[in-house]
Amino acid sequence: MSDSTLVVWDDVFTDYDFGPSHPLRPLRLELTMALAGQLGVLGRPGVEVRAPRSAGDDLLELVHDPMYVASVKRAPDDLMGRLSLKYGLGTGDVPIFPQMHEAAALVTGATVDAARAVWEGTHQHAVNISGGLHHAMRGRASGFCVYDDPAVAIAWLLSQGATRVAYVDVDVHHGDGVEAAFYDDPRVLTVSVHESGRTLFPGTGWAEQVGAGEGVGANVNLPLPMGTGDAGWLRAFSAVVPPVLRAFRPQVILTQHGCDTHALDPLAHLLMSIDGQRATYKMLHELAHELCDGKWIAVGGGGYEPVQVVPRAWTHLLAEVTGAPLDGATPNDWREQAARKGGERAPTSLTDGKVPDFVPWEGGPGGEDPVDGAVRETREAVFPHLGLDPMAVAG
């Protein structure tokens, strides 16, 4: 289903490194690209792999305060750390590291490169697995994120004349930074499907947060209860995301694919499988072709199990973006590399062997299922603003 795909990648992305004890390990990127490469995904017809260009201050300041950008630049030399802490830098979540600005600006530049390729029509799809750093705010780092590359890419699209950009975030954590950047902007539909803030950082993302001013109805939050697995997650997604995207009629879709919804992720409490995550990629791919001629930008995001989960999940994402799913075993050479660098036995199968079936949401009065309750709250909060019936059967 894909025509041409740009994969923005350079080994230098692994320089975005908070240190050996931090959960966000660069190894996850290295092992993903190694697995995708050994399986031939990156050599498929129509696939171009290209190094990124760094985002200059003009791009970063489409979203971020100039004083914040300046603080990021000088943070490695801020020995006392007082000014850096004002901007969320030098904390346990966002420790300062050498060349931090340069590493973060390169990740942001890569997502803008992906957006440029799709918007200008040189490629139908584009992907930057190093991106998806969705927690950074206008003037503050947060949640392992220095610059908010999805927000910067969306702001760039708006500067080029886009009037309907859809952002869909399936990370286990609420996409609060992107939401904040466009909360009152009717040109950007932000959709976040995440574990409830009652049990997970950043403690936000409620159904009633539907936007402000002219942007009312263009912000959608679907907070799910801890313990939600494939069937419940996909049921909820299908009941909310396709209807709101169809009502919005985007010109381009940017999706964030944090794979920390997996049952093995150490920082969250959802129970999805690789198979359920792969089903999500397929649905988003189909929606991009249905609604905006396949104009699809995909970025990475969270994911803190760097051997068992992230490489397989994002290799499936790359496979979906480039046009054909994968099955079977992981290559021997990759397993040896993963075991050597990750210090644990690598998975032998590309999937978890699950069947991600689900029963579509049918509306009507609610029972006791907490997932259905979350769906109902979101639909009742936002659907009327989009001209949709909250009780209509999903499908």
PEJOZI-V260043 format. One record per residue. N is the residue number from 0. RES is the residue in one small letter. PHI is phi in degrees with one decimal (none if undefined). Layout:
# PEJOZI-V260043
<<N & RES & PHI> <N & RES & PHI>>
This chain:
# PEJOZI-V260043
<<0 & m & none> <1 & s & -89.0> <2 & d & -96.0> <3 & s & -140.2> <4 & t & -134.1> <5 & l & -102.2> <6 & v & -108.6> <7 & v & -90.9> <8 & w & -154.3> <9 & d & -155.4> <10 & d & -57.2> <11 & v & -65.7> <12 & f & -58.3> <13 & t & -72.2> <14 & d & -73.5> <15 & y & -76.4> <16 & d & -139.7> <17 & f & -85.3> <18 & g & 113.2> <19 & p & -66.4> <20 & s & -95.2> <21 & h & -85.6> <22 & p & -64.9> <23 & l & -84.2> <24 & r & -94.7> <25 & p & -58.7> <26 & l & -54.6> <27 & r & -60.7> <28 & l & -71.3> <29 & e & -58.0> <30 & l & -72.0> <31 & t & -63.5> <32 & m & -68.6> <33 & a & -65.9> <34 & l & -65.5> <35 & a & -61.9> <36 & g & -66.9> <37 & q & -67.5> <38 & l & -86.6> <39 & g & 83.2> <40 & v & -64.2> <41 & l & -77.2> <42 & g & -103.3> <43 & r & -67.2> <44 & p & -57.8> <45 & g & 84.2> <46 & v & -100.4> <47 & e & -116.6> <48 & v & -104.2> <49 & r & -137.5> <50 & a & -71.0> <51 & p & -85.0> <52 & r & -106.1> <53 & s & -70.4> <54 & a & -79.8> <55 & g & -78.6> <56 & d & -59.4> <57 & d & -61.6> <58 & l & -74.5> <59 & l & -58.8> <60 & e & -81.0> <61 & l & -65.5> <62 & v & -124.0> <63 & h & -100.7> <64 & d & -63.6> <65 & p & -54.9> <66 & m & -65.7> <67 & y & -69.0> <68 & v & -58.5> <69 & a & -62.7> <70 & s & -67.4> <71 & v & -60.8> <72 & k & -61.7> <73 & r & -95.0> <74 & a & -56.4> <75 & p & -62.0> <76 & d & -102.6> <77 & d & -84.7> <78 & l & -63.3> <79 & m & -76.4> <80 & g & 78.7> <81 & r & -67.6> <82 & l & -68.2> <83 & s & -61.9> <84 & l & -61.2> <85 & k & -58.0> <86 & y & -104.2> <87 & g & 79.0> <88 & l & -101.3> <89 & g & 86.6> <90 & t & -93.4> <91 & g & -64.3> <92 & d & -73.9> <93 & v & -126.5> <94 & p & -65.9> <95 & i & -83.2> <96 & f & -135.2> <97 & p & -59.6> <98 & q & 59.3> <99 & m & -62.3> <100 & h & -58.6> <101 & e & -62.0> <102 & a & -66.6> <103 & a & -70.0> <104 & a & -66.9> <105 & l & -70.1> <106 & v & -60.1> <107 & t & -66.3> <108 & g & -59.6> <109 & a & -64.8> <110 & t & -69.0> <111 & v & -65.5> <112 & d & -58.1> <113 & a & -62.6> <114 & a & -63.7> <115 & r & -62.3> <116 & a & -60.7> <117 & v & -74.2> <118 & w & -65.5> <119 & e & -84.5> <120 & g & 83.7> <121 & t & -74.1> <122 & h & -141.2> <123 & q & -77.7> <124 & h & -122.8> <125 & a & -152.1> <126 & v & -140.3> <127 & n & -134.5> <128 & i & -70.5> <129 & s & -76.6> <130 & g & -88.2> <131 & g & 88.6> <132 & l & -85.8> <133 & h & -91.0> <134 & h & -97.6> <135 & a & -62.1> <136 & m & -100.8> <137 & r & -55.1> <138 & g & -128.8> <139 & r & -160.1> <140 & a & -76.3> <141 & s & -163.9> <142 & g & 52.5> <143 & f & 75.1> <144 & c & -114.9> <145 & v & -91.6> <146 & y & -115.5> <147 & d & -92.9> <148 & d & -63.7> <149 & p & -63.4> <150 & a & -64.8> <151 & v & -63.5> <152 & a & -63.5> <153 & i & -65.2> <154 & a & -61.3> <155 & w & -63.7> <156 & l & -59.1> <157 & l & -62.6> <158 & s & -66.5> <159 & q & -92.2> <160 & g & 107.8> <161 & a & -63.3> <162 & t & -120.2> <163 & r & -145.8> <164 & v & -111.2> <165 & a & -104.6> <166 & y & -118.2> <167 & v & -119.7> <168 & d & -119.6> <169 & v & -110.8> <170 & d & -60.2> <171 & v & -67.2> <172 & h & -98.9> <173 & h & -56.9> <174 & g & -79.4> <175 & d & -71.0> <176 & g & -68.0> <177 & v & -68.6> <178 & e & -55.8> <179 & a & -63.0> <180 & a & -66.1> <181 & f & -129.4> <182 & y & -62.0> <183 & d & -113.1> <184 & d & -107.0> <185 & p & -70.9> <186 & r & -80.0> <187 & v & -125.0> <188 & l & -92.6> <189 & t & -106.7> <190 & v & -126.7> <191 & s & -126.6> <192 & v & -108.5> <193 & h & -153.0> <194 & e & -66.9> <195 & s & -54.4> <196 & g & -64.8> <197 & r & -67.4> <198 & t & -124.4> <199 & l & -151.9> <200 & f & -55.0> <201 & p & -95.2> <202 & g & 75.9> <203 & t & -133.2> <204 & g & 92.4> <205 & w & -88.0> <206 & a & -57.7> <207 & e & -76.8> <208 & q & -82.8> <209 & v & -111.7> <210 & g & 107.8> <211 & a & -139.1> <212 & g & 55.9> <213 & e & -68.8> <214 & g & -90.2> <215 & v & -59.8> <216 & g & 94.8> <217 & a & -102.2> <218 & n & -131.7> <219 & v & -126.0> <220 & n & -121.1> <221 & l & -125.4> <222 & p & -84.0> <223 & l & -107.4> <224 & p & -71.8> <225 & m & -58.0> <226 & g & 91.8> <227 & t & -67.0> <228 & g & -106.8> <229 & d & -54.0> <230 & a & -61.7> <231 & g & -69.8> <232 & w & -62.6> <233 & l & -68.3> <234 & r & -61.6> <235 & a & -66.5> <236 & f & -55.5> <237 & s & -67.6> <238 & a & -80.9> <239 & v & -120.5> <240 & v & -68.0> <241 & p & -58.6> <242 & p & -61.6> <243 & v & -71.6> <244 & l & -65.4> <245 & r & -64.9> <246 & a & -68.6> <247 & f & -78.3> <248 & r & 56.0> <249 & p & -68.8> <250 & q & -84.6> <251 & v & -155.2> <252 & i & -120.6> <253 & l & -115.9> <254 & t & -118.8> <255 & q & -109.4> <256 & h & -119.2> <257 & g & -53.8> <258 & c & -102.2> <259 & d & -79.0> <260 & t & -77.3> <261 & h & -68.1> <262 & a & -61.7> <263 & l & -89.5> <264 & d & -66.5> <265 & p & -80.9> <266 & l & -107.9> <267 & a & -144.3> <268 & h & -135.4> <269 & l & -92.7> <270 & l & -128.7> <271 & m & -74.5> <272 & s & -108.2> <273 & i & -57.1> <274 & d & -66.4> <275 & g & -66.7> <276 & q & -63.8> <277 & r & -61.7> <278 & a & -61.5> <279 & t & -63.0> <280 & y & -58.9> <281 & k & -62.6> <282 & m & -63.8> <283 & l & -67.7> <284 & h & -60.8> <285 & e & -62.9> <286 & l & -65.7> <287 & a & -61.4> <288 & h & -73.4> <289 & e & -67.0> <290 & l & -104.3> <291 & c & -144.5> <292 & d & 55.3> <293 & g & 78.9> <294 & k & -73.4> <295 & w & -134.6> <296 & i & -114.2> <297 & a & -122.2> <298 & v & -128.6> <299 & g & -78.8> <300 & g & 143.2> <301 & g & -74.7> <302 & g & 146.5> <303 & y & -123.2> <304 & e & -113.7> <305 & p & -78.2> <306 & v & -110.3> <307 & q & -76.4> <308 & v & -114.5> <309 & v & -56.7> <310 & p & -60.5> <311 & r & -70.8> <312 & a & -59.1> <313 & w & -79.4> <314 & t & -67.5> <315 & h & -64.3> <316 & l & -61.1> <317 & l & -61.4> <318 & a & -65.0> <319 & e & -65.9> <320 & v & -61.4> <321 & t & -89.7> <322 & g & 115.8> <323 & a & -152.5> <324 & p & -71.5> <325 & l & -118.6> <326 & d & -144.9> <327 & g & 102.1> <328 & a & -99.5> <329 & t & -78.0> <330 & p & -66.7> <331 & n & -58.3> <332 & d & -61.0> <333 & w & -67.8> <334 & r & -61.6> <335 & e & -65.9> <336 & q & -63.2> <337 & a & -64.2> <338 & a & -68.0> <339 & r & -67.4> <340 & k & -87.9> <341 & g & -95.2> <342 & g & 72.4> <343 & e & -151.7> <344 & r & -67.6> <345 & a & -85.9> <346 & p & -66.8> <347 & t & -93.7> <348 & s & -109.0> <349 & l & -74.6> <350 & t & -127.0> <351 & d & -94.7> <352 & g & 72.4> <353 & k & -94.5> <354 & v & -110.1> <355 & p & -82.8> <356 & d & -80.2> <357 & f & -152.9> <358 & v & -94.7> <359 & p & -60.5> <360 & w & -68.4> <361 & e & -117.1> <362 & g & 72.9> <363 & g & 79.7> <364 & p & -64.2> <365 & g & -82.0> <366 & g & -95.1> <367 & e & -101.3> <368 & d & -69.0> <369 & p & -68.1> <370 & v & -65.8> <371 & d & -61.8> <372 & g & -63.2> <373 & a & -65.7> <374 & v & -60.9> <375 & r & -63.6> <376 & e & -61.4> <377 & t & -67.2> <378 & r & -63.9> <379 & e & -67.3> <380 & a & -75.5> <381 & v & -113.8> <382 & f & -58.0> <383 & p & -58.4> <384 & h & -67.4> <385 & l & -103.5> <386 & g & 76.3> <387 & l & -109.4> <388 & d & -87.8> <389 & p & -61.1> <390 & m & -98.9> <391 & a & -65.2> <392 & v & -65.2> <393 & a & -73.3> <394 & g & 157.8>>
